[in-house]
Amino acid sequence: MTLNNIQDQIIEEFAVFDEWMDKYEYLIEIGNELPELDAKYKTKENLIGGCQSKVWLDVELTNGIVYFRADSDAIITKGMIALLIKVLSGRKPDEIMNANLYFLDKIELSSNLSPTRSNGLLAMVKQMKMYGMAYHAKLSS
């Protein structure tokens, strides 16, 4: 499934809900489905800066494909990182660094977050794209 197919699927899933409280509940549900991150990956090096809550992002490059694992100590934030992982994990580095994450606007996530959560979301996207750029450079050299 392409990156855009997954984004379109997420947009369809969120379109079912009319109220933002229902969308938040669904976001929490998505976060609860995220596999638990082993404690050994919950390190200072894996913390994403710019997030009010703690978000740990572990990344691995295997056979030219980037895999993300993450966790958060906040339920809404955990749902946000779970959505990003759903879209970006299992992709080539150039797909990640060039990804147009239009689903965030289409499901109106950015506009329905507090300013601090919105900043945290941007920090998560930025960190994941940075990994894409770093691995792209590594594979290109």
C-alpha positions as a Markdown table, in Angstrom:
| # | Residue | x | y | z |
|---|---|---|---|---|
| 1 | Met | 0.0 | 0.0 | 0.0 |
| 2 | Thr | 1.4 | 3.4 | -0.9 |
| 3 | Leu | 2.0 | 6.2 | 1.5 |
| 4 | Asn | -0.9 | 8.1 | 0.0 |
| 5 | Asn | -3.2 | 5.1 | 0.1 |
| 6 | Ile | -2.6 | 4.8 | 3.9 |
| 7 | Gln | -3.2 | 8.6 | 4.3 |
| 8 | Asp | -6.5 | 8.3 | 2.3 |
| 9 | Gln | -7.5 | 5.3 | 4.5 |
| 10 | Ile | -6.9 | 7.4 | 7.7 |
| 11 | Ile | -8.9 | 10.3 | 6.3 |
| 12 | Glu | -11.9 | 7.9 | 5.6 |
| 13 | Glu | -11.6 | 6.4 | 9.1 |
| 14 | Phe | -11.8 | 9.8 | 10.7 |
| 15 | Ala | -14.6 | 11.0 | 8.4 |
| 16 | Val | -17.0 | 8.6 | 10.2 |
| 17 | Phe | -16.9 | 10.9 | 13.2 |
| 18 | Asp | -18.7 | 14.3 | 13.3 |
| 19 | Glu | -17.6 | 15.4 | 16.7 |
| 20 | Trp | -14.0 | 16.1 | 17.7 |
| 21 | Met | -14.4 | 14.3 | 21.0 |
| 22 | Asp | -15.2 | 11.1 | 19.1 |
| 23 | Lys | -12.1 | 11.7 | 16.9 |
| 24 | Tyr | -10.0 | 12.1 | 20.1 |
| 25 | Glu | -11.4 | 8.8 | 21.4 |
| 26 | Tyr | -10.5 | 7.2 | 18.2 |
| 27 | Leu | -7.0 | 8.7 | 18.3 |
| 28 | Ile | -6.6 | 7.3 | 21.8 |
| 29 | Glu | -7.7 | 3.9 | 20.5 |
| 30 | Ile | -5.1 | 4.0 | 17.8 |
| 31 | Gly | -2.5 | 4.9 | 20.3 |
| 32 | Asn | -3.5 | 1.9 | 22.5 |
| 33 | Glu | -2.9 | -0.4 | 19.5 |
| 34 | Leu | 0.7 | 0.8 | 19.2 |
| 35 | Pro | 3.0 | -2.1 | 20.3 |
| 36 | Glu | 4.7 | -1.3 | 23.6 |
| 37 | Leu | 8.2 | 0.0 | 23.3 |
| 38 | Asp | 10.7 | -1.9 | 25.2 |
| 39 | Ala | 12.1 | 0.1 | 28.2 |
| 40 | Lys | 15.7 | -0.2 | 26.7 |
| 41 | Tyr | 14.5 | 2.2 | 23.9 |
| 42 | Lys | 13.1 | 4.8 | 26.3 |
| 43 | Thr | 16.3 | 6.7 | 26.5 |
| 44 | Lys | 17.2 | 10.4 | 26.5 |
| 45 | Glu | 18.7 | 10.0 | 23.0 |
| 46 | Asn | 15.3 | 8.7 | 21.7 |
| 47 | Leu | 13.2 | 11.5 | 23.3 |
| 48 | Ile | 11.8 | 13.9 | 20.8 |
| 49 | Gly | 12.5 | 17.5 | 21.7 |
| 50 | Gly | 9.7 | 20.1 | 21.5 |
| 51 | Cys | 7.0 | 17.8 | 22.9 |
| 52 | Gln | 5.3 | 18.7 | 26.1 |
| 53 | Ser | 4.8 | 15.1 | 27.0 |
| 54 | Lys | 7.5 | 12.5 | 26.6 |
| 55 | Val | 7.7 | 10.8 | 23.2 |
| 56 | Trp | 10.4 | 8.2 | 22.5 |
| 57 | Leu | 11.1 | 7.4 | 18.9 |
| 58 | Asp | 13.3 | 4.4 | 18.0 |
| 59 | Val | 14.3 | 3.9 | 14.4 |
| 60 | Glu | 16.0 | 1.1 | 12.4 |
| 61 | Leu | 17.2 | 0.8 | 8.8 |
| 62 | Thr | 16.9 | -2.7 | 7.4 |
| 63 | Asn | 17.6 | -3.5 | 3.8 |
| 64 | Gly | 17.1 | 0.2 | 2.8 |
| 65 | Ile | 13.7 | 0.4 | 4.6 |
| 66 | Val | 13.1 | 2.6 | 7.7 |
| 67 | Tyr | 11.1 | 1.2 | 10.6 |
| 68 | Phe | 9.9 | 3.3 | 13.5 |
| 69 | Arg | 8.8 | 2.3 | 17.0 |
| 70 | Ala | 7.5 | 4.8 | 19.5 |
| 71 | Asp | 5.8 | 5.4 | 22.8 |
| 72 | Ser | 4.5 | 8.3 | 24.8 |
| 73 | Asp | 3.5 | 9.0 | 28.4 |
| 74 | Ala | 0.4 | 10.9 | 27.1 |
| 75 | Ile | -2.6 | 9.1 | 25.5 |
| 76 | Ile | -3.4 | 11.7 | 22.8 |
| 77 | Thr | 0.3 | 12.1 | 21.9 |
| 78 | Lys | 0.7 | 8.3 | 21.7 |
| 79 | Gly | -2.2 | 8.3 | 19.1 |
| 80 | Met | -0.5 | 11.0 | 17.1 |
| 81 | Ile | 2.8 | 9.2 | 16.9 |
| 82 | Ala | 0.9 | 5.9 | 16.1 |
| 83 | Leu | -0.7 | 7.7 | 13.1 |
| 84 | Leu | 2.7 | 8.9 | 11.9 |
| 85 | Ile | 4.2 | 5.4 | 12.2 |
| 86 | Lys | 1.3 | 3.9 | 10.3 |
| 87 | Val | 2.0 | 6.3 | 7.4 |
| 88 | Leu | 5.9 | 6.5 | 7.5 |
| 89 | Ser | 7.2 | 3.2 | 8.9 |
| 90 | Gly | 8.2 | 0.6 | 6.4 |
| 91 | Arg | 9.2 | 3.2 | 3.8 |
| 92 | Lys | 12.3 | 4.1 | 1.9 |
| 93 | Pro | 14.2 | 7.1 | 3.3 |
| 94 | Asp | 13.5 | 9.3 | 0.4 |
| 95 | Glu | 9.7 | 8.6 | 0.7 |
| 96 | Ile | 9.9 | 9.7 | 4.3 |
| 97 | Met | 11.8 | 12.9 | 3.7 |
| 98 | Asn | 9.6 | 13.9 | 0.8 |
| 99 | Ala | 6.3 | 12.8 | 2.3 |
| 100 | Asn | 3.5 | 15.3 | 2.0 |
| 101 | Leu | 1.5 | 14.4 | 5.1 |
| 102 | Tyr | -1.8 | 15.9 | 3.9 |
| 103 | Phe | -3.9 | 13.7 | 6.1 |
| 104 | Leu | -3.0 | 15.8 | 9.1 |
| 105 | Asp | -4.9 | 18.8 | 7.6 |
| 106 | Lys | -7.7 | 16.6 | 6.0 |
| 107 | Ile | -8.6 | 15.1 | 9.4 |
| 108 | Glu | -8.2 | 18.6 | 10.9 |
| 109 | Leu | -5.8 | 17.2 | 13.6 |
| 110 | Ser | -3.5 | 20.2 | 13.6 |
| 111 | Ser | -6.4 | 22.7 | 14.0 |
| 112 | Asn | -8.0 | 20.8 | 16.9 |
| 113 | Leu | -4.9 | 20.5 | 19.1 |
| 114 | Ser | -3.7 | 22.8 | 21.8 |
| 115 | Pro | -0.7 | 24.9 | 20.7 |
| 116 | Thr | 1.7 | 22.8 | 22.8 |
| 117 | Arg | 0.3 | 19.5 | 21.3 |
| 118 | Ser | 0.5 | 21.1 | 17.8 |
| 119 | Asn | 4.1 | 22.0 | 18.4 |
| 120 | Gly | 4.7 | 18.4 | 19.5 |
| 121 | Leu | 3.2 | 17.0 | 16.4 |
| 122 | Leu | 5.4 | 19.2 | 14.3 |
| 123 | Ala | 8.4 | 18.0 | 16.3 |
| 124 | Met | 7.5 | 14.4 | 15.7 |
| 125 | Val | 7.1 | 14.9 | 11.9 |
| 126 | Lys | 10.4 | 16.9 | 11.8 |
| 127 | Gln | 12.2 | 14.1 | 13.7 |
| 128 | Met | 10.9 | 11.4 | 11.4 |
| 129 | Lys | 11.7 | 13.3 | 8.3 |
| 130 | Met | 15.2 | 14.0 | 9.7 |
| 131 | Tyr | 15.8 | 10.3 | 10.0 |
| 132 | Gly | 14.6 | 9.9 | 6.4 |
| 133 | Met | 17.1 | 12.5 | 5.3 |
| 134 | Ala | 20.0 | 11.0 | 7.4 |
| 135 | Tyr | 19.4 | 7.5 | 6.0 |
| 136 | His | 19.0 | 8.8 | 2.5 |
| 137 | Ala | 22.4 | 10.5 | 2.8 |
| 138 | Lys | 23.9 | 7.3 | 4.3 |
| 139 | Leu | 22.6 | 5.1 | 1.5 |
| 140 | Ser | 23.6 | 7.6 | -1.2 |
| 141 | Ser | 27.2 | 7.8 | -0.1 |
